[in-house]
Amino acid sequence: MARVALIDCGIAGSPTGAAQAFAPDGTRCATVPPRVHHGSALAQVILHQAPRAVLLDAQVFTDAPATSAAAVAAAIEWAVSQGAAVLNLSLGLPHDRPALAQACANAVEAGALLIASSPARGGPVYPASYPRVLRVCGDARCGPGEFSALGTAQADIGACVFAPGARHGDADRSGASYATAYVSGRLAALLDEGRDGREALRRLIEECRWQGPERRV
């Protein structure tokens, strides 16, 4: 069973694997019930794609979607120590930080797949902009479980932007965060079929329904 680290605001109830919270300075602290549904909705997306996945709950914020590079770096290191094969990072920080860059590089060297949100336009965000991190943004062409090989300056893969049950205009339940979770879930499912990380990535690209960026008229 693939172990998927959800680095976010926390999962309501009991995650299927271990849980750990991180303070802004990167120190470990006690988990608390999340005050927003973001992490729980992402967990739902991942488990719908990969029902056998074991979720590791790395809590780096609890309400407002704001965290620090130190907290995210510590969460990545913890997730790797817990055997995470996929790290879901439905977040983006505006500044490059050495500790975060090193944590991502170490995770990749350990064989983990890092999946991070990237905006459809604008400047670079981290960790999506680091080498060998799979950059994901929303693609309006994609329904749940559908993917596009974008290959743009902003993102590698596009996916569905909506949480389960969300509708157009529901800003709190749509966006690149959910697209990232769909990709993480699909990769976890491919790992559960016995593929290694490189094979899972190759298969994901093969499954993409669309090639190239979405064209708006």
N, C-alpha and C positions, 0 to 999 in steps of 0.2 A: 504493500500500500504506500503510495507516494505521500511524503510529508510536505505539506504546503504551509509556509509561514505567511500569515496575514499581518503585515506591519501597518497598523492603523489605529483606530480609536478603541478597539476591544470588541469582543463578541459577547452579546447578551447570553446569559445562561452558561452552560458548560461547554467549552470547545472540546473537540474530540481528542486533542493532544494537550501538550503542556501550555502554560500561560505565564507571561512575565511582563511587567510594566517597566518603563524607563523614564526617568526624570529628564528635564531639559539638558542637564549636564552629562547625561549618559549613564548615571548610576542606576542600579536596579532598585525598584521600589514595589510596594504591594499593588496588585491590580485592583481596580475599582469598577463598579458597574458603569458601562458607557452611558453618557447622557444624550447621545445621538445614535441613530440607527445605522449609520454609514457602514461600519464594520460588519454588523450582522447581515446587512443586505449583500455585501460583497461575499460573505461566507455562504449565503444562500446560492449565489451565482456559481461559486466554485464547486460546491457540493452537487449542484444540479448537473454540472458538466462531468464531475468526477466523484461519483457517490462513495467510492472506496477511500478517498483521500483522508488523511489525518491532518486536521488543522492545528497549527501552532499559533497561538494568539500572542502577538507582540504588540503591546499597547504603548503608543508613543504620544497620544493625546486622548482627551476624554470628551470634549465638547466642540469648541471651535476647531476647524481643520487647520491647526497651526502646530508645528513642532520644530525641532532643532536638528541640525546635522549631527550633533553629538548623540542625540537620542536615537536617530535612525541608524547611525553607524553601530551603536551598541546593540540595537535590535537585530541588525544583520549578523553581527558576530555571534550573538546568542542563537539565532535561528540555525546557523551553520553548525554550531556545537550540538544542536538538537537533531541533526541529521536531515534538515530541510533540503529537499531536492528542487523545490520551486519557491521563490520568494516573491510574493505579490506586494508591490509598492504602488498603491493607488494614491500617489502624492507626488508633489514636485516642489523642490526648494529652489529659490532664485539664484543662489550663490554656490560656487564650487568651494568645497572645503576638503583639505588634505585627509582628515580622518575618515570622511565619508568615502572619498575616492579609494583609499586604502582598503576599507572594509569591503567595498564592492569588488575590488581586484582580488582580494583574498577569497571571497565567496566564489567567484568565477573559477579561480584556480582550484578550489575544492570540488568543483564539478556541479555547483548549483546553477540553476537557471534564474536570472534576475529579470523580472517583468515589471516595467515601470511606466507610469502615465506620462504622456507628453501632450501639450496643447496643440491644436490644429494650426495655430499661428502664434507668432510672438517670438520672444527670445528663448534661449536654452534654459532648461530646468534640469535639476539633478535629483536623483541619480540617473534619469533617463539618458543624459548626454554623455555618460561615461562609456568607455569602450566595452563591447560585448554585453551590454545591457539591452534587452529587447524593448524598443520604444513603441508604445501603443497609444493610439488616439481613437476617438469615436468615428465611425463611418456610417452615415445615414442609410447607405445601401444595405447594411448588414442587419439581419434579424438575429435573435438568440442562436448561438452556435454557428453563425456564419462569419467568415473572415475575409479580409482583403489584403493583398500584398501591396502596400502603398509605395515603399521605397522612396519617400520624399525626404527633404531636409529636416522635416519635423518628426516623422514616425516611420517605423518599419512595417507595422501591422495595424490594420483597422478592424474594429469589431463593433458589436451592438452597443449603443449608448444608454440603453434603458435597463433599470433594475426590474426584476419580475413584478408585473402588475402596474408598472409606471406608464404614464401616457405623455404625449407631447405637451410641453409646457410645465411639466413637473420638474422644476430645476433641482430639487433636492434629491431626486432619484434618477438622474441622468447625467451623462458626461463621460469623460475619458476614464474616470475611476472604474466604472462598470465595464467598459470595454476591456480594461486591463484584467479584471477578474475573469471575464469570459476566456481570455487567452490563457491565463494561469490555470484555469480549470481544465481546459482542453489539453494543455501540455501534461498536467497531472494524469489525466486519463490515458494519454499515450504512454507515459512512463509505466502506468499500471498494466499496460498490455505487454510489457517486457522490453520496450525500446530504451536505449540510453538517451542522454540528453540531446546529443547531436542528431540522432535519428528522429527524435520527437520534434525538434525544430524543423527538420527537413520535411517531415510528414505534414506539419502545420502549414508550411508554405504550399505544399502540393494540394492541400484541401481548400486553399483560398479561392473563393468564388470569383473574385475580381482581381485584376492586375492593374496597378497604377492608381493615381489619385482620383478621387471622385471629381467629376466634372459638373459644374453648376451652370445652368443656362438661364 
